[in-house]
Amino acid sequence: MKIETVKRYSNTKFRRITGIKRATFELMVKILSVAYAFKHEKGGRNTSLTIEEMLLSALEYWREYRSYAHIAASYGIDESNIYRTIKWVEEILIKCGKFSLPGKRTLKKEVKKYKVILIDATENPIERPKKNRKNIIQASKNVIQ
């Protein structure tokens, strides 16, 4: 899946495919662009993927649980390159801090009001006819006749 086709999708389809909103995608691209420029300040070899394709490949890996081999085949690069690319994207986005989840303490501080519904689940004895010998004998006589 190339980035050109994904960019043409509507906002709802874009979110269904990538798992994030278009604005979040653009923010991630900006953060990755700055990190890429900083990484290649003194020179270095350019990658065969654009920054948007790097991010899209990482999103495919996280969202669809595709293997590195499948993602690499769809982008036409080696499996080790796609592995390094996804790990780099992951590290940069984690270091950024804008996309991290709140910790345990934040969740514990929140006060939530719960509605409690009690259900009476006590056991009630079931009334069943008593078994005695007369009933069993009479039933077997009726079956024989």
Protein Blocks (a to p, Z undefined) as FASTA:
>chain_A
ZZklmmmpcfklmmmmnopafklmmmmmmmmmmmmmmmmmngccddfbdfklmmmmmmmm
mmnopafklmmmmnopafklmmmmmmmmmmmmmmnommcccdfklmmmpccddddddddf
bdcddddddddfklmmmmmmmmmZZ
